[in-house]
Structures are given as structure tokens and as C-alpha cells.
Amino acid sequence: MARRRERSSFAQALLASNAVAVTIRRFDSHCLALKVVMLEIPGKACGTCYFCCKVLEIEEMKKTAGKLCEHCVTTGGCGIYSTRPQVCRDYHCQWKEDRGLPATMRPDKVGTLLMDDPDSDEYHAVCDPEKPFSWRNPLVFKHLVAEAKAGRMVVAKAGLRAWRIYADGHWQESA
């Protein structure tokens, strides 16, 4: 019993330290749900970055791409964090989760948000519609080509415009 309390308090301490809890569900007779705790990567906090709050379209809030969310706190954070829509809860910033992406590629520094498309296997580079070619930043472009070489379909987006990036480094605007 003491060991069970130890694990529980350890898990609570991790969650209290800004760790992210992820639930993995299995539907067999041995395990219905397993909780895994993922620690944040040091130096990879949002801080004053609120680029996702500007460039992403959020249909549930009638927010268009390129318009700053009305709930965004520009010093960092969300004014409705505890009641934010599910789409915001499900969003994962690739820069925060990928140890291979350097601090110099933080979305607000390069003008490009990197993310896996939740509805497909595509890898997206989302730019502010006011700066549609931010994805051409040499650091970002090199990363996008590497993703394409790894077999991913890579798409750069800015508002209603989109470009496909290929493994050989060429790109083509798509309709």
C-alpha cells in the first residue's frame, strides 16, 4: 500500500511541475487505460510566443487565420485556458515537442509554425498570411526538405495559399 501512495505522489509531483499527462487507451482484457506523463523539454516553453494564437484558424471560435485570438494574452498565455475549445487542447506545437528543433526555430522567431496535421499524415508549416513566404527561411526550409526526404508529404500554408515541398528541394504552389 505504501508503494502505491509513493507512485501516486510521484505522478502528482510530475503533473504539478508542468508535465503533460497523456492517456493511452487499450481495449483488451488486461488494461483499459494507461496514463503516461511526458515532461516538458527544458528551454522549450511558450514563454512570450503566441504565434499559434494568431496563425491558426479556429472554426469553433469563428477565428480566421492571421487574426489574433481575442482571448490571447500577448505577454504569453490564454485568457480562457481552463475552458479553451477542444481543438486548442488537442494542438501540439512541434517546436516544443521535438528535441531536434533548436531555440532559433521557435515559431515567433522564424514566422512559421511547424505541426503534424491531425487529419492526415501531412507535415505543415503554417505562416502568417501577412508574411506568406516565412517558410522559405533557410532554417525552416532545410527542415521541411528533410521531412520530405523522410517520406512525409510537406505542405506550407499561409491563409488560403499552400505550397507542396518536395524531397529534392523544389516546391510548387497548389490550388
N, C-alpha and C positions, 0 to 999 in steps of 0.2 A: 504494500500500500504506500509506503514512504517513497518508493521508486516512482510510482505513478504520479505522486504530488511533485516530485522533482522534475519530471518531464513536463508536466503541466506548467509549472512556474517558469521553466526554461523557455517554453514556447511563448508564454505570456511576455517574458522579458524581450524576446526577439521581436514580437509584434509591437511592443511599446517603443522599440528603437527604430521605427520607420521601416521595418521589414515588410515585405509584401506577402500576404498569405494567398496561396493558390490552391484551389481544391481540384483534385484529380479524381474523377469518378470511374469506378469499375463496377460492372454489373454481373459479377459472378457470385458464387455462394460464399467465397472467402472474405470479401471486402466490398463494402458498399461505397465508402468514401475515404480518401486518404488526404490529409492536409499536409502540404509541403510549404515550408517557409523559405522564401527567397530574400536574401539580404540585398540591400541596395549596394551598388558598386561605388566605392569611395571616389569622390570627386565628380560624380555623375548625378548630382541633384539638379532639379529645375532652376533653383535659385531665382533670378530675375527673368528667366526665359519664359515667355508666354506665347511663343510663336504658334503653337498648336491652337491656341485660343483665337488666333487671327486667321490662319490659312485654311483650316478645315471647315467644310460645310457641315452644319448640324441641323438636319431636317426637323428633328423634334423641337428645336428652339427657333425654327424659321431663320436660322443664321446662315448667311451666304459666305462662300469662300472669299477671303480677303477683307472681311469686315470683322473688327474686333468684337468678341462676345461681350454683351452688356454686363455679364457677371464677372468678367476678368478684372483681377486686381493687378494693375500694371507693375506693382512692386514685387509681384510674384504670388501666384495663388489664384484660387477660385472663390468668389464670394458665396457660392452655393455648393461648396464642395460636398457636404454631407447629403445633399438632396439633388446632386447633379444627375442628368439623364444617364441611362444605362450605356448609351453609345460613348459617353465621356468616360464612364467607369471601365469600359472594355478597351479603350485606347491604350496602346503601349508605344512609347517613344523608343525607336530603335537605338538612338544615340545613348539613352540611359541604360539599355539592356545589353549592348554589345561592347565587350571589353576592348575589342579591336578598333573601335572608333575613338580617335583622340579628342581631347578637350577642344581643339581648334575646329572641330566639326559640329559643335553644339549648334542646333538649328538656328538660333537667332544670330549667331556669328557668321554662318555661311548662307543664310537666307533660304535654306532648304530643309524640309522635314523628311526624314527617312522613315519608311514604315512598310510592314508587310500588309498587303491588302487582306482584310478579314474575310472577304467574299470570294477570293481566288488565290492562286499561287503566285500572283504578281508581286513585284517589289516596286514600291512607289517612292519617287522623290517629289514632294509637294512644295511648290514655291508660291510666294505671294504674287497674285495677279499683277500687282504694280511692278514687280521685278521678275518677269516670267522666265528669264534665262539664268537665274541663280544656280540652277543645276549644272551649268557649264563651268562653275568654279572648278579649277583644276583638281582640288582635293576631292570634291564631290563627284566629278565626272570619272576620275580614276576609280573610285569606289563603285560607281554604277557599272562601269565596264567590267570590273572584277566580278560583280554579281551576275552579269550577263554571261561571262565566261564560265561561271559555275553552273550554268544551265537555267538560270532564272529568267523569266520574262520581266524586263525592266521598263518602267514607264515613268516619265517625268510629266508632271501636271502643273498647270497654273491657270486657275479659273476653269474656263471651258476649253482651253488648249491642252493638247497632250502630244508627247513625243516618245517614240519607242527607241530605246538604246540597245544596240547590238554588240555582240562579243568582240567584233573586230574594231569597235570604236566609232562606227558611223551611227547616225541617228536619223530618224525620219518622222516628220510631223504626221499625226494621224487625225482623221476626221472625227 
